[in-house]
């Protein structure tokens, strides 16, 4: 199965029993090994409406815009915070 998935570049879908319950799973190749990713059944997926109140979304949009304007004022680079630089050697 690993070789077939590796050659085709596709992902296999199957069912896995975990804790006495069948779960939908995607099986794919990662760094030469088979990996299993559990997924939700369609009836387990909740609608996204109401997950984040509109005021939170508006606040995040305003924050993103503020950060973007600040970066543009500094030539597109984040403002230095005065902390250690990545080139600083550790004691």
Residue, then its C-alpha position, 0 to 999 in steps of 0.5 A: x500500500x505504501x509503495x502504491x500511494x507513493x507512486x500515485x501521489x494519492x491519499x487512501x480513505x478508510x475506517x479505523x476503530x478507536x475506543x470502540x468507535x469507527x472513525x473516518x481516516x485518511x492514509x497518506x505517505x509522510x517521509x516514507x511512512x504511512x500516516x493515518x489522520x482521523x477525520x470527522x464524519x459529515x454529521x459531526x461537522x458543525x456549521x461555522x455560523x456563530x463560531x466567532x461573533x462578528x465583533x471579534x471578526x471586526x476587531x481582528x480585521x482592524x488589528x490586521x489593518x493596523x499592523x499592516x499600516x505600521x509595517x508599511x511605515x517601517x519599509x514593510x519590516x516589523x519594528x525592532x523591539x530591542x530584544x536579542x537578535x538571532x545573531x546574538x550568542x547565548x551566554 
